[in-house]
Each structure stands twice: as C-alpha cells, then as structure tokens.
Amino acid sequence: MEIKYTEEELEHLAGLLLVDGGLPVADARIIARDLVQADLRGLTSHGVSRIPMYLNRIRNKVVNPNPSIRVEKRSVCSLAVHGDDGMGFIVSHRAVEEGVELARSTGLALVGISRSTHFGMSALYVNHALEMGFNSLILTNSSPAIAAWGGRTPFLGAAPLAAGMVGGKHSPPYVLDMAMTVIARGKIRVAMTNGEPIPEGLALDSEGRPTTDAKKAFEGVCLPFGGVKGSALSMLMDLMAGLFTGANFGGEVKSLYYDHSEPQNVGHMFLFMRPDLFMPMDEYQDRMDTFYQRLKALPRAQGCDEIMLPGEPESRKAQQRRIEGIPLSQQIVDELRETASLYGGEALTFFK
C-alpha cells in the first residue's frame, strides 16, 4: 500500500520532524527540501525514509546538530572545510557556496571536506552548483558496503560519484549520480523495510553467498558494478575523498545504522569549474546544444524509445510527481509516525 503526498506536505512533515529532533529551523528546512528532492526524483532510498536514522544518530550524539563549520584557504584555488560532525547536507551546501565563490575568480576550485556525515543524494550538490552556473565533480567516501575485489567482507563504500555540466540555451544540464554498487545500498535498505526480495546479482550475505533476501544482503556486502572496475573506482573515492582530505578511510567510516560509537568523519571532495573557462559562454552553450541534438538523433536500439542525458529521467520523474504526488510505502509512513511519537512535538500532529 502506498500513500501519496504533495511536495509541500512532505517538506512540511520533514521539517517538523527534523526540528523536533533538535536541528535549527533554517537547517531543518534545507535538509527537508533536500530529502524531498530525492523522493521527487524517484530515489526513495535517499528521501524522507532516512529521517528516523538521522535523528537516531543525533540522539546518540554522533552527529552535531549545531556545528561550527570551519573553512580554510589552502592554496590559490583550494579550500579545506571542517564540518565539526554536522549534518552532511549543511556541511556540503556550505562547501558548494564557498567553492563556487572561489572558482568565480580562479576558474576552478577544489574543496576537501572532513568531519562530515552522510550527505544524502549526491546530485543535490551538482544541482546546487548548476543553479549557480558551474560545472562540478562530487566525490565522497562512505561506510563499508563493498568488499575489495577478491574479498568477502565490507571494506569500501558504495561511495557515489556525481558530476554536472551546465546545459545549453535549448538543452538540459548533464547530471550524473551513480553509486559504485550495482544499485544504491539504500535501495536494498528500502526493500528490507518493505519486506521485499531483491534481484539476483546485487549482493552477498555475511557468509559470502549470493542472496535475494534484502535483510541478509544489507547485513552482508553489495556487489560493485562492472566487477573489478567498480571496486577500483570505489577505492579511488575512498582515497580521494577520505585519505586525501584527512577524513576517515580504509574501512574507518562508521555505519549509519549500526555503529553509534563515534562520529562518522566522512570525507568529500568537490571540484567546481566555470563553464566559460576555455571559451566564451555563448560558444559553450551552442556546443552543448549541438551535443544534445546529435544525441537525440542517434539511431535507437530495439526497445528504446528515446536516448536521454543522465539526469533527464529523474527530472521527468520529478515533474510527474509534482503533479501526481510523491508515493511512500505504508512501512515508511509508519516509521515516520513512530519517530514523531518519540518526540511528541509538532510533527505528531501531521498524522492526526
């Protein structure tokens, strides 16, 4: 059974829950918007379903609801951001704003972030940069979910890679957001929450055996996309975003769900680039339009109705859900209601 909510209803509920859980109103509004953006794009695994887990981590004092984020300039075109164990959404949006501002004058800016936490859907920060008119590359490490190639115990993170290119005058932007796993680990978590099986070929159980049981998969390891290539890219995410920035790395990032012993100390690496770095903006946009036209004119494989840029399917899904509503499973709604009841605050009135 599914229940549909409007974008405004879901943002209101998310904001109330986050404020009840101890976050400042302004930060709660930002995070609520971000979570609903994931639900709009069809990424339920990174939407409001994560609120109970985020608030549980605040209650266990492994997330700082009022961080003192520190930004230090390290070179002409680089910044270091210390997140003070704050919500990854707030730390990362600050990093986007600071990085883009630097890149306005330098052409490009590299931002290394440490002492962050899970930052939700990576496309959030690509889209933030696009709104400010900048191309970007977004890297992060994450808690162990993938075995190093040949191993059977979690060591590397699902560690998504995201990238964005400003669109042309008549073409949309390029928005890539992909985990290093065959599917995002959060989707396995949603299947577990909903009591649903997962397809074959996605994960191994804790004994290293293939499984379609979402719970056993979530307790085991996810398989990397592309075999050894996905494993190698996940390792690069850990080295660049974790080791290089001074954050946790090499299996040290704490589990979002099971480890409340200390803060995660997640690392991110953001690169921002001015679209007109190598040519006038008009020329850049014309070239993007040409690329898009050529893409759309390509002969299609059997069964394919349309060739699309990364980000186009999600954008269309968001448009559809703004009209038809955002569906949440009964299990997710029940978890949100249960979380609201823990606090007895204003969020509880949403369910009455």
Secondary structure as the mmCIF struct_conf table of DSSP 4:
data_model
#
loop_
_struct_conf.conf_type_id
_struct_conf.id
_struct_conf.beg_label_comp_id
_struct_conf.beg_label_asym_id
_struct_conf.beg_label_seq_id
_struct_conf.end_label_comp_id
_struct_conf.end_label_asym_id
_struct_conf.end_label_seq_id
STRN STRN1 GLU A 2 TYR A 5
HELX_RH_AL_P HELX_RH_AL_P1 GLU A 7 ASP A 20
TURN_TY1_P TURN_TY1_P1 GLY A 21 GLY A 22
HELX_RH_AL_P HELX_RH_AL_P2 VAL A 25 LEU A 40
TURN_TY1_P TURN_TY1_P2 ARG A 41 GLY A 42
HELX_RH_3T_P HELX_RH_3T_P1 THR A 44 HIS A 46
BEND BEND1 GLY A 47 GLY A 47
HELX_RH_3T_P HELX_RH_3T_P2 VAL A 48 ARG A 50
HELX_RH_AL_P HELX_RH_AL_P3 ILE A 51 ARG A 59
TURN_TY1_P TURN_TY1_P3 ASN A 60 LYS A 61
BEND BEND2 VAL A 62 VAL A 63
STRN STRN2 ASN A 64 ASN A 64
BEND BEND3 PRO A 65 ASN A 66
STRN STRN3 ARG A 70 SER A 75
TURN_TY1_P TURN_TY1_P4 VAL A 76 CYS A 77
STRN STRN4 SER A 78 HIS A 82
TURN_TY1_P TURN_TY1_P5 ASP A 84 ASP A 85
STRN STRN5 GLY A 86 GLY A 86
HELX_RH_AL_P HELX_RH_AL_P4 GLY A 88 THR A 106
BEND BEND4 GLY A 107 GLY A 107
STRN STRN6 LEU A 108 SER A 116
BEND BEND5 GLY A 120 GLY A 120
TURN_TY1_P TURN_TY1_P6 SER A 122 SER A 122
HELX_RH_AL_P HELX_RH_AL_P5 ALA A 123 GLU A 131
TURN_TY1_P TURN_TY1_P7 MET A 132 GLY A 133
STRN STRN7 ASN A 135 THR A 140
BEND BEND6 SER A 143 SER A 143
STRN STRN8 PRO A 144 ILE A 146
HELX_LH_PP_P HELX_LH_PP_P1 ALA A 147 ALA A 148
TURN_TY1_P TURN_TY1_P8 TRP A 149 GLY A 150
BEND BEND7 THR A 153 THR A 153
STRN STRN9 LEU A 156 GLY A 157
STRN STRN10 LEU A 161 MET A 165
BEND BEND8 LYS A 169 SER A 171
HELX_LH_PP_P HELX_LH_PP_P2 PRO A 172 PRO A 173
STRN STRN11 TYR A 174 MET A 178
BEND BEND9 MET A 180 MET A 180
STRN STRN12 THR A 181 THR A 181
BEND BEND10 VAL A 182 ILE A 183
HELX_RH_AL_P HELX_RH_AL_P6 ARG A 185 THR A 193
TURN_TY1_P TURN_TY1_P9 ASN A 194 GLY A 195
TURN_TY1_P TURN_TY1_P10 GLU A 200 GLY A 201
BEND BEND11 LEU A 202 LEU A 202
STRN STRN13 ALA A 203 LEU A 204
TURN_TY1_P TURN_TY1_P11 SER A 206 GLU A 207
BEND BEND12 GLY A 208 GLY A 208
STRN STRN14 PRO A 210 PRO A 210
HELX_RH_AL_P HELX_RH_AL_P7 ALA A 214 GLU A 219
BEND BEND13 GLY A 220 GLY A 220
STRN STRN15 VAL A 221 CYS A 222
HELX_LH_PP_P HELX_LH_PP_P3 LEU A 223 LEU A 223
STRN STRN16 PRO A 224 PRO A 224
TURN_TY1_P TURN_TY1_P12 PHE A 225 GLY A 227
HELX_RH_AL_P HELX_RH_AL_P8 VAL A 228 MET A 237
HELX_RH_PI_P HELX_RH_PI_P1 ASP A 238 LEU A 243
TURN_TY1_P TURN_TY1_P13 PHE A 244 GLY A 246
BEND BEND14 ALA A 247 ALA A 247
TURN_TY1_P TURN_TY1_P14 GLY A 250 GLY A 251
BEND BEND15 VAL A 253 VAL A 253
HELX_LH_PP_P HELX_LH_PP_P4 LYS A 254 SER A 255
TURN_TY1_P TURN_TY1_P15 LEU A 256 TYR A 258
BEND BEND16 SER A 261 GLU A 262
STRN STRN17 VAL A 266 MET A 273
TURN_TY1_P TURN_TY1_P16 PRO A 275 ASP A 276
BEND BEND17 LEU A 277 MET A 279
HELX_RH_AL_P HELX_RH_AL_P9 MET A 281 LYS A 296
TURN_TY1_P TURN_TY1_P17 ALA A 297 ALA A 297
BEND BEND18 LEU A 298 LEU A 298
HELX_LH_PP_P HELX_LH_PP_P5 PRO A 299 ALA A 301
TURN_TY1_P TURN_TY1_P18 GLN A 302 GLY A 303
BEND BEND19 ASP A 305 ASP A 305
TURN_TY1_P TURN_TY1_P19 PRO A 310 GLY A 311
HELX_RH_AL_P HELX_RH_AL_P10 GLU A 312 GLU A 324
STRN STRN18 ILE A 326 SER A 329
HELX_RH_AL_P HELX_RH_AL_P11 GLN A 330 TYR A 343
TURN_TY1_P TURN_TY1_P20 GLY A 344 GLY A 344
BEND BEND20 GLY A 345 GLY A 345
HELX_RH_3T_P HELX_RH_3T_P3 GLU A 346 PHE A 351
#
